[in-house]
Amino acid sequence: MNVFFILGTVRQFSFSYRFQGLQVKL
């Protein structure tokens, strides 16, 4: 597996998780 691919997946996951947290706050 590509290291960049893993980093991209982790970044997307963390971003979506953060976005969901903001939605829950609102």
C-alpha positions as CSV (number, residue, x, y, z in Angstrom):
1,M,0.0,0.0,0.0
2,N,1.1,3.6,-0.6
3,V,2.1,5.7,2.3
4,F,0.4,8.7,0.7
5,F,-2.7,6.7,0.2
6,I,-2.9,5.8,3.9
7,L,-2.2,9.4,4.9
8,G,-4.9,10.6,2.6
9,T,-7.4,8.1,4.0
10,V,-6.6,9.1,7.6
11,R,-6.9,12.7,6.7
12,Q,-10.3,12.2,5.1
13,F,-11.5,10.1,8.0
14,S,-10.4,12.7,10.6
15,F,-11.9,15.5,8.5
16,S,-15.3,13.7,8.2
17,Y,-15.2,12.8,11.9
18,R,-14.5,16.5,12.8
19,F,-17.3,17.6,10.4
20,Q,-19.8,15.2,12.0
21,G,-18.8,16.6,15.5
22,L,-19.5,20.1,14.3
23,Q,-22.9,19.0,13.0
24,V,-23.7,17.4,16.3
25,K,-22.7,20.6,18.1
26,L,-25.1,22.6,15.9
